[in-house]
C-alpha cells in the first residue's frame, strides 16, 4: 500500500494517471488496487484496478486534494509524504509508484524445555529503534509456529513476548532470537526484498518473579473500583506491563513481577471517569516486596486564561488547550475549548508534574506559560501542591528550519526535538519528523526556542527508542521569531 497526496490547484475537473511498477524489476504490477480519496470535500472514494500495463487513469475527478492508495497482495504497505500539484489544464501524471515486495520471517517459539508455546506474540524490530516493520499482531499457533509478513528489507532483531496469563515464581520472559533475554544478545536477521526467511526458532528464557503488595492510602472507606499497574521505568515498545486488584480495604497485590525499576500507579474510577490517582517509583529484586504503599490524590480542576502575545482582540474561539501529566506513560490529561472571554476550565488533571498542550492553527503556538503569576520554563506546570491559576500566551510568529542531509538511507528523515524534552510521553507528543527529499528538508511553523535536530536513516522511527541512543549526536539550534534556521546534518546510523 502506498499513500500519495495530490493537490489540484485549478477550478474544474482533472485527470490523474497512475503507473504502478515493481520496485526491483520495473515491470508493471497488474491488478493492483488504486483508490483516490478526496480529502478536501469528502466525496466518496474512487477505486480502479491496474491493467496489463500497470496503469489506471482517473477521469472526471473534481479538482481538489487527493490521497492515492495503492495496494497489492505480496507487496509492502507504507506511506509517502509527497505532494503533487495538478496544473491548470486539469491533467496530471504522478511519478511511478514503485511497490516493493514484502519479506517474510517464520519460525517456532519453544519453552525452556523445548516444548512449543502457543499465543506468544512475535515481532521484528529494527535495531535503530524504527517502528517500520514492527508487527506484534502475529501470534504463535498451537504448534508454536509464527509467520510475520509485509516486512521491508533491512536488518532486524526478532523478539518473542509471552502473554500476561503466565503466573508463578519462574516465568517466561521476553526473548530475542535465538535465546537472548535482551537486545544486546540478539542475532540480527538481514532480509532482502521479497525474501522468505524460515527457521527463526526462539528458545524462551525464564526468570525468577516475585509478588508485590502494599496499601493504597486514602482509599474510600466504602471501597471503590480501581487497580494498580506497574510499568518499567525504562519502557519502550516492548515493555511488559503488570497489574493487580485493589481490595476494599485498600490493600493490593500484583503477582509474577520481574526484577527491575518500576512506576507503581494506583487509580480510582468513578461512575463515568477517573477520580483519583497515586504513583511512586519502586525497586523489585529477587524477594517479595511487601511495603509498596502509594498515596491516592483526587484529580484537579484548573482554570486557564488564554490571550494573544500582541494583546489583540482577535477571538481565540475554536482552539483547544489541554494539560497532561508527564509523570507516567499512562498519566491522565484533559483539554477544553477556549470561550469567548479567553477562559478554559479543564477538569480531570493529575497532581504533580504536567505540561501544557494546544490544538492551534498553523502559524500559532504557545509562547509563554504563567502559573500563579510566575513564568514557567517551557510549558511545564507543577501541581504537586494542588491546582493554581494558569495563563497561556499565544504567539503568531513561528520560525522555520531548513537544511541538507549528507548520507543515504532507505527513507531518511530529520527529527526536531524541543530542548529539555526527554520524557517518553512528551517525546512522542512534541517531536517533529520530516522526510528528507533529494538531500534537503524543511520544517515550517516551528515555535521559537531551542531545539535539537538529528538525521536518521528511516522515516517511521520510534523517537522514544532512538533518542536516548543518539541524543549526543544531535545538533543544537535556536529558532527565532519569523526566522529561518539553517542546519547541515550528517545521517546518523
C-alpha positions as CSV (number, residue, x, y, z in Angstrom):
1,X,0.0,0.0,0.0
2,X,1.3,3.5,-0.8
3,X,-0.2,6.8,0.0
4,X,0.4,10.0,-2.0
5,X,-1.0,13.5,-1.8
6,X,-2.3,15.2,-5.0
7,X,-3.0,18.9,-4.8
8,X,-5.3,20.2,-7.6
9,X,-4.8,23.9,-8.0
10,X,-7.2,24.9,-10.7
11,X,-11.0,25.0,-10.9
12,X,-12.8,22.4,-12.9
13,X,-12.2,18.7,-13.4
14,X,-8.9,16.8,-13.6
15,X,-7.4,13.6,-14.9
16,X,-4.8,11.7,-12.9
17,X,-2.7,8.8,-14.4
18,X,-1.0,6.4,-12.0
19,X,1.7,4.0,-13.1
20,X,2.3,1.1,-10.7
21,X,5.6,-0.9,-11.1
22,X,7.6,-3.5,-9.3
23,X,10.5,-1.7,-7.5
24,X,13.0,-4.4,-8.3
25,X,12.1,-5.4,-11.9
26,X,10.4,-2.2,-13.0
27,X,7.7,-4.4,-14.6
28,X,4.1,-3.3,-14.4
29,X,2.1,-4.5,-11.5
30,X,-1.2,-5.9,-12.8
31,X,-4.4,-5.9,-10.8
32,X,-3.1,-3.5,-8.1
33,X,-5.9,-1.7,-6.3
34,X,-5.7,2.1,-6.6
35,X,-8.1,4.3,-4.6
36,X,-8.4,8.1,-5.0
37,X,-9.7,9.6,-1.8
38,X,-10.9,13.2,-1.8
39,X,-9.5,14.8,1.4
40,X,-10.8,18.3,0.7
41,X,-14.5,17.8,0.1
42,X,-15.1,14.3,1.5
43,X,-16.6,12.9,-1.7
44,X,-16.8,9.0,-2.0
45,X,-13.5,7.4,-2.9
46,X,-13.0,6.1,-6.5
47,X,-11.4,2.7,-6.9
48,X,-9.7,1.2,-10.0
49,X,-7.5,-1.8,-10.8
50,X,-4.4,-1.5,-12.9
51,X,-4.5,-3.2,-16.3
52,X,-1.9,-5.1,-18.3
53,X,0.4,-2.0,-18.4
54,X,0.1,-1.4,-14.7
55,X,-1.7,1.9,-15.1
56,X,-5.0,3.4,-14.1
57,X,-6.4,6.8,-15.2
58,X,-8.9,8.6,-13.1
59,X,-11.1,10.8,-15.3
60,X,-13.6,13.4,-14.2
61,X,-12.2,13.9,-10.7
62,X,-13.2,17.3,-9.3
63,X,-10.1,19.5,-8.7
64,X,-9.0,19.3,-5.1
65,X,-6.6,17.4,-2.9
66,X,-6.5,13.6,-3.1
67,X,-4.8,10.8,-1.3
68,X,-4.0,7.9,-3.6
69,X,-3.9,4.5,-2.0
70,X,-2.1,1.7,-3.9
71,X,-2.1,-1.9,-2.7
72,X,-1.3,-5.4,-4.0
73,X,-1.0,-8.8,-2.2
74,X,2.6,-9.7,-1.6
75,X,3.8,-6.1,-1.6
76,X,4.6,-3.7,1.2
77,X,2.3,-1.2,2.7
78,X,3.8,2.1,3.5
79,X,3.2,5.9,3.4
80,X,4.8,8.5,1.2
81,X,4.5,12.2,2.1
82,X,5.0,13.5,-1.4
83,X,2.7,16.3,-2.5
84,X,2.0,17.0,-6.2
85,X,0.1,19.8,-8.0
86,X,-2.3,19.3,-10.9
87,X,-1.8,22.1,-13.4
88,X,-4.4,24.5,-14.7
89,X,-5.1,22.1,-17.6
90,X,-6.7,19.7,-15.2
91,X,-4.4,16.8,-16.4
92,X,-1.7,15.4,-14.3
93,X,0.6,12.5,-14.0
94,X,2.2,11.1,-10.9
95,X,5.8,9.8,-10.9
96,X,5.6,6.0,-10.9
97,X,4.5,4.3,-7.8
98,X,7.2,1.6,-7.1
99,X,5.8,-1.2,-4.9
100,X,8.4,-3.2,-3.0
101,X,7.9,-6.9,-2.5
102,X,7.4,-8.0,1.1
103,X,9.9,-10.0,3.1
104,X,8.6,-12.8,5.4
105,X,10.1,-14.3,8.6
106,X,8.8,-17.6,10.0
107,X,9.8,-20.0,12.7
108,X,8.8,-21.6,16.1
109,X,8.8,-20.5,19.7
110,X,9.8,-23.1,22.2
111,X,9.8,-23.0,26.0
112,X,12.9,-23.7,28.1
113,X,12.1,-27.5,27.9
114,X,11.8,-27.4,24.1
115,X,8.0,-27.6,24.1
116,X,6.0,-25.4,21.6
117,X,4.5,-22.3,23.1
118,X,1.0,-21.1,22.0
119,X,-0.3,-17.5,21.9
120,X,3.1,-15.9,22.1
121,X,3.5,-12.5,20.3
122,X,6.4,-12.3,17.9
123,X,7.7,-9.1,16.2
124,X,10.6,-7.9,14.1
125,X,12.2,-4.7,15.3
126,X,14.9,-2.6,13.6
127,X,18.0,-2.3,15.8
128,X,17.9,1.5,15.2
129,X,14.6,1.8,17.0
130,X,12.4,2.3,14.0
131,X,8.8,1.1,14.1
132,X,8.8,0.4,10.4
133,X,8.3,-3.3,10.1
134,X,7.3,-3.8,13.7
135,X,4.4,-6.3,13.9
136,X,3.0,-7.6,17.2
137,X,-0.2,-8.8,15.7
138,X,1.3,-12.2,14.9
139,X,0.9,-14.9,17.5
140,X,2.2,-18.5,17.6
141,X,-0.3,-21.2,16.9
142,X,-0.8,-24.5,18.8
143,X,2.5,-25.8,17.3
144,X,4.4,-22.7,18.4
145,X,4.7,-21.6,14.7
146,X,4.7,-18.0,13.7
147,X,4.8,-16.1,10.4
148,X,5.4,-12.3,10.0
149,X,4.7,-10.8,6.6
150,X,4.9,-7.4,5.0
151,X,8.4,-6.7,6.3
152,X,10.5,-4.1,4.5
153,X,14.1,-5.1,3.5
154,X,16.7,-4.4,6.2
155,X,18.2,-5.7,9.4
156,X,16.0,-6.7,12.3
157,X,16.1,-8.4,15.7
158,X,13.2,-10.8,16.3
159,X,11.6,-10.9,19.7
160,X,9.0,-13.1,21.3
161,X,6.9,-11.7,24.1
162,X,5.0,-14.1,26.4
163,X,1.3,-13.4,27.2
164,X,0.3,-12.0,30.5
165,X,-1.5,-15.1,31.7
166,X,1.6,-16.9,32.8
167,X,1.9,-16.8,36.6
168,X,4.3,-18.3,39.2
169,X,7.7,-17.8,40.7
170,X,9.5,-18.7,37.5
171,X,8.1,-17.3,34.3
172,X,8.9,-16.9,30.7
173,X,10.3,-13.5,29.7
174,X,10.7,-11.5,26.5
175,X,13.4,-13.3,24.5
176,X,15.3,-12.2,21.4
177,X,16.3,-14.6,18.7
178,X,17.8,-17.1,19.2
179,X,17.7,-17.2,23.0
180,X,18.8,-13.8,24.5
181,X,17.0,-12.0,27.3
182,X,18.0,-8.5,26.0
183,X,18.6,-6.9,22.6
184,X,22.4,-6.9,23.1
185,X,22.3,-10.7,22.9
186,X,20.1,-10.8,19.7
187,X,21.4,-12.3,16.5
188,X,20.4,-9.8,13.7
189,X,18.4,-11.0,10.8
190,X,19.1,-9.3,7.4
191,X,16.3,-9.5,4.8
192,X,16.3,-8.7,1.1
193,X,13.1,-7.5,-0.7
194,X,10.9,-10.5,-1.4
195,X,12.9,-12.9,0.8
196,X,11.1,-15.5,2.9
197,X,13.4,-16.5,5.8
198,X,12.5,-19.7,7.6
199,X,13.9,-21.4,10.7
200,X,13.9,-18.4,13.0
201,X,13.4,-20.5,16.1
202,X,13.4,-18.9,19.6
203,X,14.0,-20.7,22.9
204,X,12.2,-18.7,25.6
205,X,14.2,-17.7,28.7
206,X,12.8,-17.9,32.2
207,X,13.5,-15.7,35.2
208,X,12.5,-15.5,38.9
209,X,9.4,-13.5,39.6
210,X,8.0,-12.2,42.9
211,X,4.9,-10.8,44.5
212,X,4.5,-7.0,45.0
213,X,2.0,-5.9,47.7
214,X,1.1,-2.8,49.7
215,X,-1.7,-0.4,50.5
216,X,-3.3,2.4,48.7
217,X,-3.8,5.2,51.4
218,X,-6.8,7.5,51.2
219,X,-8.8,4.6,49.6
220,X,-12.5,5.2,50.2
221,X,-13.8,3.6,53.4
222,X,-16.8,2.2,51.4
223,X,-14.4,0.7,48.9
224,X,-14.3,1.5,45.2
225,X,-13.4,0.3,41.7
226,X,-9.7,0.6,40.9
227,X,-6.5,-1.1,40.1
228,X,-2.7,-0.8,40.3
229,X,-0.3,-1.0,37.4
230,X,3.5,-1.5,37.4
231,X,5.3,0.0,34.3
232,X,9.0,-0.4,33.8
233,X,10.8,2.9,34.2
234,X,12.9,2.1,31.1
235,X,10.0,1.0,28.9
236,X,9.8,1.3,25.2
237,X,7.7,-0.5,22.6
238,X,8.3,-4.0,24.1
239,X,7.9,-3.2,27.8
240,X,5.6,-5.6,29.7
241,X,3.0,-4.0,32.0
242,X,1.8,-5.7,35.2
243,X,-1.5,-5.1,37.0
244,X,-3.2,-6.1,40.2
245,X,-6.5,-5.6,42.0
246,X,-7.2,-3.3,45.0
247,X,-9.2,-4.9,47.8
248,X,-12.0,-3.0,49.6
249,X,-9.6,-2.0,52.5
250,X,-7.1,-0.5,50.1
251,X,-4.6,-3.5,50.1
252,X,-3.3,-4.7,46.7
253,X,-1.2,-7.5,45.3
254,X,0.5,-7.9,41.9
255,X,1.9,-11.3,41.0
256,X,4.8,-12.6,38.9
257,X,6.8,-9.3,38.8
258,X,10.3,-9.5,37.4
259,X,13.3,-7.7,38.9
260,X,13.7,-4.1,37.8
261,X,12.7,-0.4,38.4
262,X,9.0,0.4,38.1
263,X,6.5,3.2,38.3
264,X,3.7,1.9,40.6
265,X,0.4,3.6,39.7
266,X,-2.9,3.3,41.6
267,X,-6.2,4.6,40.1
268,X,-9.7,5.0,41.5
269,X,-12.6,5.1,39.0
270,X,-15.9,6.9,39.4
271,X,-19.1,6.1,37.6
272,X,-18.0,7.8,34.4
273,X,-14.4,8.8,34.7
274,X,-11.2,8.7,36.7
275,X,-11.5,10.2,40.2
276,X,-8.1,9.9,41.9
277,X,-4.6,8.6,41.2
278,X,-1.3,8.0,43.1
279,X,2.1,6.8,41.9
280,X,5.7,6.3,43.1
281,X,8.9,4.6,42.0
282,X,9.7,1.1,43.4
283,X,12.6,-1.3,43.0
284,X,11.9,-5.0,42.7
285,X,14.6,-7.7,43.3
286,X,14.5,-11.4,43.8
287,X,12.4,-11.3,47.0
288,X,8.8,-10.3,47.5
289,X,8.0,-6.6,48.1
290,X,5.5,-6.1,50.9
291,X,5.5,-2.3,51.6
292,X,4.8,-0.7,48.3
293,X,2.4,1.8,49.7
294,X,1.1,4.6,47.5
295,X,-1.0,7.7,48.4
296,X,-4.2,8.4,46.4
297,X,-4.9,12.0,45.5
298,X,-8.0,13.4,43.8
299,X,-7.8,14.8,40.3
300,X,-7.8,18.6,40.0
301,X,-9.7,21.3,38.1
302,X,-7.5,24.0,36.6
303,X,-8.8,27.4,35.4
304,X,-6.9,28.8,32.4
305,X,-6.8,32.2,30.8
306,X,-5.6,32.5,27.2
307,X,-4.5,35.7,25.4
308,X,-2.5,36.6,22.4
309,X,1.1,37.8,22.6
310,X,0.2,41.0,20.7
311,X,-2.8,41.5,23.1
312,X,-5.1,41.9,20.0
313,X,-8.8,41.4,20.5
314,X,-9.0,38.8,17.7
315,X,-11.1,35.9,19.1
316,X,-9.5,32.6,20.1
317,X,-12.6,30.5,20.0
318,X,-12.4,27.2,18.1
319,X,-9.0,26.5,19.6
320,X,-8.3,24.0,22.4
321,X,-5.8,23.8,25.1
322,X,-5.0,20.9,27.4
323,X,-2.9,19.8,30.4
324,X,-1.4,16.4,30.6
325,X,0.6,14.5,33.2
326,X,4.3,13.8,32.3
327,X,5.0,11.5,35.3
328,X,3.6,8.4,33.7
329,X,3.2,7.0,30.2
330,X,-0.4,6.3,31.3
331,X,-0.9,9.6,33.0
332,X,-4.3,11.3,32.7
333,X,-4.9,14.6,30.9
334,X,-7.8,16.6,29.5
335,X,-8.5,19.7,27.4
336,X,-11.1,22.2,26.8
337,X,-12.3,24.8,24.1
338,X,-11.5,28.4,24.6
339,X,-14.5,30.5,25.5
340,X,-15.3,34.0,24.1
341,X,-13.7,35.6,27.1
342,X,-10.5,33.6,26.6
343,X,-11.1,31.3,29.6
344,X,-10.9,27.5,29.7
345,X,-11.9,25.2,32.6
346,X,-10.0,21.9,32.5
347,X,-11.1,19.1,34.7
348,X,-9.5,15.7,35.5
349,X,-5.9,16.8,35.9
350,X,-3.4,14.8,37.9
351,X,-1.4,16.3,40.8
352,X,2.3,16.5,40.2
353,X,4.3,17.4,37.0
354,X,2.2,18.4,34.0
355,X,2.6,20.0,30.6
356,X,0.5,22.4,28.5
357,X,-0.6,21.2,25.1
358,X,-2.7,23.0,22.5
359,X,-4.5,22.4,19.2
360,X,-3.9,25.6,17.2
361,X,-4.0,26.5,13.5
362,X,-0.8,26.8,11.5
363,X,1.2,29.9,12.4
364,X,0.1,29.9,16.1
365,X,1.9,28.4,19.1
366,X,2.2,28.6,22.9
367,X,4.7,31.4,23.5
368,X,4.6,31.6,27.3
369,X,3.0,29.7,30.3
370,X,2.4,31.6,33.5
371,X,1.4,29.7,36.7
372,X,0.2,31.5,39.8
373,X,1.8,34.7,38.4
374,X,5.2,33.2,37.7
375,X,6.6,32.5,34.2
376,X,7.3,28.8,33.8
377,X,10.3,27.3,32.0
378,X,9.0,25.9,28.7
379,X,5.4,24.6,29.0
380,X,5.8,22.7,32.3
381,X,3.4,23.0,35.3
382,X,3.8,21.8,38.8
383,X,0.6,20.9,40.6
384,X,2.3,18.9,43.4
385,X,0.7,21.3,45.9
386,X,-2.7,21.5,44.2
387,X,-4.2,23.5,41.3
388,X,-3.1,27.1,40.6
389,X,-4.4,29.6,38.1
390,X,-2.7,29.3,34.7
391,X,-2.3,31.9,31.9
392,X,-1.2,30.9,28.4
393,X,0.1,33.4,25.9
394,X,-0.4,32.5,22.2
395,X,2.3,33.7,19.7
396,X,1.9,34.0,15.9
397,X,5.5,34.5,14.6
398,X,6.7,31.0,14.0
399,X,10.1,30.2,12.5
400,X,11.4,27.7,10.0
401,X,14.2,25.1,9.9
402,X,15.7,24.2,6.6
403,X,18.8,22.3,5.7
404,X,20.6,19.4,3.9
405,X,21.5,15.9,4.9
406,X,24.6,14.1,3.9
407,X,24.4,10.3,3.6
408,X,21.9,7.7,2.3
409,X,19.3,5.6,3.9
410,X,16.0,3.7,3.0
411,X,13.8,6.8,3.7
412,X,16.0,9.4,5.5
413,X,14.3,11.9,7.8
414,X,15.0,14.6,10.3
415,X,13.9,14.7,13.9
416,X,13.3,18.1,15.5
417,X,13.0,17.8,19.3
418,X,12.5,20.7,21.8
419,X,15.4,21.2,24.2
420,X,14.9,19.6,27.5
421,X,12.2,17.1,26.4
422,X,13.3,13.6,27.3
423,X,10.1,12.1,28.9
424,X,8.9,9.2,26.8
425,X,5.3,10.6,26.5
426,X,6.5,14.1,25.6
427,X,8.9,12.8,23.0
428,X,6.1,11.2,21.2
429,X,3.8,14.3,21.5
430,X,6.1,17.2,20.8
431,X,8.8,15.9,18.4
432,X,8.6,16.7,14.6
433,X,9.6,14.2,11.9
434,X,10.2,15.5,8.4
435,X,11.1,13.3,5.4
436,X,14.3,14.2,3.5
437,X,13.8,14.7,-0.2
438,X,16.8,14.8,-2.6
439,X,19.0,15.5,0.4
440,X,17.0,18.5,1.6
441,X,14.4,19.1,4.3
442,X,12.2,21.9,5.6
443,X,10.1,22.2,8.8
444,X,7.7,25.1,8.9
445,X,5.5,26.6,11.7
446,X,8.1,25.9,14.4
447,X,7.6,27.5,17.8
448,X,10.6,29.8,18.5
449,X,13.0,28.3,21.0
450,X,15.9,25.9,21.4
451,X,15.8,22.5,19.6
452,X,17.9,19.5,18.7
453,X,17.9,18.1,15.2
454,X,19.0,14.6,14.2
455,X,19.1,12.9,10.7
456,X,18.2,9.2,10.8
457,X,18.0,6.6,8.0
458,X,14.3,5.8,8.1
459,X,11.2,7.9,8.3
460,X,8.9,5.9,10.7
461,X,11.1,5.9,13.8
462,X,10.0,5.4,17.4
463,X,11.6,8.6,18.9
464,X,11.3,7.2,22.4
465,X,13.6,4.3,21.5
466,X,16.1,6.2,19.2
467,X,16.5,9.5,21.1
468,X,18.3,8.2,24.2
469,X,20.8,6.3,22.0
470,X,21.5,9.2,19.5
471,X,21.0,12.4,21.6
472,X,24.7,13.0,21.8
473,X,25.0,13.0,18.0
474,X,22.3,15.7,17.5
475,X,22.8,19.3,16.6
476,X,21.6,22.1,18.8
477,X,19.8,25.0,17.1
478,X,17.8,28.1,18.0
479,X,14.7,29.0,16.1
480,X,13.9,32.8,16.1
481,X,10.6,34.5,15.6
482,X,9.8,34.8,11.8
483,X,13.3,33.5,11.2
484,X,14.8,30.7,9.1
485,X,17.4,28.5,10.8
486,X,19.8,26.5,8.6
487,X,21.1,23.1,9.5
488,X,23.7,21.0,7.8
489,X,23.4,17.4,9.0
490,X,25.0,14.0,8.5
491,X,22.9,10.9,8.5
492,X,23.4,9.0,11.9
493,X,23.2,5.2,11.9
